Amino acid sequence: MSTPIYIQEVSLRDGMHAVRHRITPEDVKRIVIAADEAGVDAIEVAHGDGLTGGSVNYGPGSNSDWEWIEAAASVIKNARLTTLLLPGVGTIEDLRRAYDLGVRSVRVATHCTEADVSAQHIAAAREMGMDVSGFLMLNHMAPTEVVAQQAKLMESYGAHCVYITDSGGRLTMNDVRDRARAYRDVLNDETEIGIHAHENLSLSVANSVVAVENGVYRVDASLAGHGAGAGNCPIEAFIAVANLSDFKHNCDLFKLQDAADDIVRPLQDRPVRVDRETLTMGYAGVYSSFLRHAENASARYGVDTRDILMECGRRGLVGGQEDMIVDICLTKLAEQEATAGA
Amino acid sequence: MSVASTKAKVAIIGSGNIGTDLMIKVMRTSQHLEMGAMVGIDPESDGLARARKFGFAATHEGVEGLIDLPEFDDIEIVFDATSAKAHVANAERLAPYGKRLIDLTPAAIGPYVIPAVNIDEHLDAPNVNMVTCGGQATIPIVAAVARVVPVAYGEIVASISSRSAGPGTRANIDEFTETTSGAIVQVGGAKRGKAIIILNPAEPPLIMRDTVYALVEGGSRSLDELTAEITESVEKMVGDVAAYVPGYRLKQKVQVQEIPADQPVETLLAEGETTRPTHQVSVFLEVEGAAHYLPAYAGNLDIMTSAALQMAERIAAAKEATK
């Protein structure tokens, strides 16, 4: 008996981190057309840090969210157009504007222990009639029972689906299995569960498969794995495994492969892959979008990228605290000066 | 019989973290104020229990309870530490009585006040708004940069410990970002403002951190000249704020750098703005609380209540001078 799944393509949201939020509306259209024709269920579009994430801290976008969303809406035919909102960064007013441009689905993202800041936004999205998911980021940072209770809160605010969001690419397969089961145990039967994996420990496909085997319905994946850190679950590889595992979906493997290799990979100005920096993120459990900011700071201040990332993990930084990367560099330089002067 | 005090009596509406911390500050540190009444809506709240223990009038019946108190007539200044929505209702209900209102919610009915920047501008306003904790910590820095060079864009990132964010803050996070962004422009002097707030649950709790970014037009100055002028202005401002928030400090040297040519900062500018800024200023701050109520990590609480207290002191001092 085949297991039905829902595929959300995230290269135009999480993938924004990989290209420092710089992509032309023309390229947005090319990706949307290709992913739509390849049969994905939903396509997410926004700055990597969600609506109005464009900033000094996260990187200004080459375009506004509205320009990107308009471009996507102008060519999308079958898939659901969706976006992401981080309370504390974007607001309900921003969500209304996205709705006016044709967005009908949203994920409201919080750190995995702070679900209650999403109550206002989830309720507002429901009032607009949108499909709404809760997105519990850096899921590895809290114990399984704790995140399951936070998922329950998001359900109580009105979320149709709640995600295991492995922003640091830090969860292993046993972790994902336990979390999927814990979510399933506390959530109502009609509430869906989603998995958002990162490739930092080279486990994104395996983790997503384990998730589906344990009751997860929505799976995040992106063309060529285009996403923060070592990238997200590569959609073409996941669909290949899904075919071999008898998961029921509507995607065309070869079309996805073509889009990944011909359209998305040529856009990358830094390879999206497991390397010493991105593996260190998974190992230290650091929010994947810190990668390019840490590399920039490393170039400017002469501190090894891995030392910066390990310190981010040690300080327990959460999503959004990119400002602390330069703070870490300046602190390390001051320590070096003090040692040299002693 | 004792001589009647010349101090101004205050009431505090909201017996949560902020209201309770403010009460303790009025008792321990104020020159011109004394507690008149504590007002809450939860009879079991810790803040009300403490107020009663200290011997102050207290009510759990909200603004109606306050108006009914025999002490109400003597109250000159009312602090509101509830929520934006509640403040709108409270302000309307109190309007006939001519009390001075100091609003610690993001309701922003009255003008914004950041003591180190514009405390003298609104001494006579019937209702003043204290912006937000993040705004109190960062807008002085935006203003310090703006008095040296034009600020095309000001952005602040406030990271607070999860434990220091009460239910009111959590339920109304949009009001934080919207009110703070507005005040970055109106009080800070930036042409456009953006505010970001992050809750971090790390244990032991992290001390409040704030980062201010400003995109500026450096004019004909060299990078060294620009850095020196901005640093001097920022350091002076940090001293001005630290005068009423002792735990307020510059955590790193002020960073000034040229904006790389390929950085698409145009998308951050105010609508219709075409002049591209030349430099990015980054200022890293830390706010350690005085630990009057919550422990020292809750600098966000301390800076908000200290700013409100500062405003009330100034109002009361001005009144005393005319008595």
HADDOCK unambig.tbl for C-alpha pairs under 7 A between the chains (distance, minus, plus):
assign (segid A and resid 55 and name CA) (segid B and resid 268 and name CA) 6.68 0.50 0.50
assign (segid A and resid 56 and name CA) (segid B and resid 213 and name CA) 7.00 0.50 0.50
assign (segid A and resid 60 and name CA) (segid B and resid 264 and name CA) 6.05 0.50 0.50
assign (segid A and resid 60 and name CA) (segid B and resid 265 and name CA) 5.96 0.50 0.50
assign (segid A and resid 60 and name CA) (segid B and resid 267 and name CA) 6.60 0.50 0.50
assign (segid A and resid 60 and name CA) (segid B and resid 268 and name CA) 6.71 0.50 0.50
assign (segid A and resid 61 and name CA) (segid B and resid 264 and name CA) 6.59 0.50 0.50
assign (segid A and resid 61 and name CA) (segid B and resid 267 and name CA) 6.65 0.50 0.50
assign (segid A and resid 62 and name CA) (segid B and resid 264 and name CA) 5.44 0.50 0.50
assign (segid A and resid 62 and name CA) (segid B and resid 267 and name CA) 6.88 0.50 0.50
assign (segid A and resid 63 and name CA) (segid B and resid 267 and name CA) 6.38 0.50 0.50
assign (segid A and resid 64 and name CA) (segid B and resid 267 and name CA) 6.53 0.50 0.50
assign (segid A and resid 87 and name CA) (segid B and resid 173 and name CA) 6.68 0.50 0.50
assign (segid A and resid 88 and name CA) (segid B and resid 173 and name CA) 5.95 0.50 0.50
assign (segid A and resid 88 and name CA) (segid B and resid 174 and name CA) 6.62 0.50 0.50
assign (segid A and resid 88 and name CA) (segid B and resid 177 and name CA) 6.49 0.50 0.50
assign (segid A and resid 88 and name CA) (segid B and resid 196 and name CA) 5.40 0.50 0.50
assign (segid A and resid 88 and name CA) (segid B and resid 197 and name CA) 4.83 0.50 0.50
assign (segid A and resid 88 and name CA) (segid B and resid 198 and name CA) 6.39 0.50 0.50
assign (segid A and resid 89 and name CA) (segid B and resid 196 and name CA) 5.08 0.50 0.50
assign (segid A and resid 89 and name CA) (segid B and resid 197 and name CA) 6.88 0.50 0.50
assign (segid A and resid 91 and name CA) (segid B and resid 174 and name CA) 5.50 0.50 0.50
assign (segid A and resid 116 and name CA) (segid B and resid 170 and name CA) 6.52 0.50 0.50
assign (segid A and resid 117 and name CA) (segid B and resid 170 and name CA) 4.83 0.50 0.50
assign (segid A and resid 117 and name CA) (segid B and resid 171 and name CA) 5.78 0.50 0.50
assign (segid A and resid 117 and name CA) (segid B and resid 173 and name CA) 6.75 0.50 0.50
assign (segid A and resid 119 and name CA) (segid B and resid 171 and name CA) 6.92 0.50 0.50
assign (segid A and resid 120 and name CA) (segid B and resid 171 and name CA) 6.48 0.50 0.50
assign (segid A and resid 316 and name CA) (segid B and resid 202 and name CA) 6.02 0.50 0.50
assign (segid A and resid 318 and name CA) (segid B and resid 200 and name CA) 6.37 0.50 0.50
assign (segid A and resid 320 and name CA) (segid B and resid 198 and name CA) 6.73 0.50 0.50
assign (segid A and resid 323 and name CA) (segid B and resid 211 and name CA) 6.73 0.50 0.50
assign (segid A and resid 330 and name CA) (segid B and resid 252 and name CA) 6.89 0.50 0.50
